[in-house]
Amino acid sequence: MAMSNEELLADINEANIPTDNTAENTIGDQPITADDTTDLQATTNDGEPKGDQTNDGEPKEGEPKEGEPKGDEPNDDEPTFEITVNGEQREVTLEELQRGYNTQQAANEKFQAAAEQRKQSEHLINLLKTDPMAVLADPAIGLDPQQVAQDYLHNQTLMAEMSDTERELALAKNQLAEYQQAQTEMTEQAQQAQFDQATADYTAEYNSRIEKALTDTGLPITQNTVQHMSNYMLQILESDDPTLQNIPDSELASLVREDYVADFQKMFGQSDAKSLASILGSDTLDKIRIQGIEDASVTQSQSQAPSLSSSPASNKKMTQDEWNTYLDGIK
């Protein structure tokens, strides 16, 4: 039920809102009379608030809270800059300024590229109008202007001497030749595409075979090892001996390994332990030491009878003297 003006004034007086002797009420510095309470009364009808506020004073869902910028309003904490757009002063944020700059730069680059292409096209057209022979003689085109002129005059002379029937037949032959040339080019392009795809497939297959063979043989997959094995495969493909075609990849990888071992022994076979140690480096020596300890452990376990009380082989690193003795023993 809607409240009357008198009842609304009575509620305001009970809320200790000061009034003067003229029976006017004030909110802040503005007086409110009985005639002005109509707008206030509208907010109390049916006991529900009117506007964008809920019963607890919180804004409705989707509305910004107090102190937050609304919509596109800039944040007070974010710096703004004054710019002139079409003679009008505007304030924009740093993010808007950067976004506009990036958009403008991209547009400028496209306009510049289009302008450059247009400039080149206009230059070519002007050259064709003023000096077509110079255009034809350009190395990028690769034509002989004199030969072009002679061929043109010869064709024009032949066409002039022909009858209408002969002229139609000549035009039909030219069209057929152009069609056949286009078909030939399309066929060559398709064949080239098939060849490229087959080459890629064979390359992937051979790479997979080479990597597997090298890994099974214990060789690292490096550019040198792959190239070395590829050379063996190429020799087999180019050979006329049918027996070589059945050599497995594992045997080719073994040949690669033997070649590297032979080269290593040829270069360092006469070197002493200290020279080898300085050449191989500490990382390689550590790998060899670990392998030597494992080999010694296996040899010791095979030479002794198994015993429940025997302790496992020690993983203690060999000393430099022990390592030198080990290398001298296997030379």
Secondary structure, 3 states (H helix, E strand, C coil): CCCCHHHHHHHHHHCCCCECCCCCEEECCEEECHHHHHHHHCCCHHHCCCCCECCCCCECCCCCCCCCCCCCCCCCCCCEEEEEECCEEEEEEHHHHHHHHHHHHHHHHHHHHHHHHHHHHHHHHHHHHHCHHHHHCCCCCCCCHHHHHHHHHHHHHHHHHCCHHHHHHHHHHHHHHHHHHHHHHHHHHHHHHHHHHHHHHHHHHHHHHHHHHHHHHCCCCCHHHHHHHHHHHHHHHHCCCHHHHHCCHHHHHHHHHHHHHHHHHHHHCCCCHHHHHHHHCHHHHHHHHHHHHHHHHHHHHHHCCCCCCCCCCCCCCCCHHHHHHHHHHHC
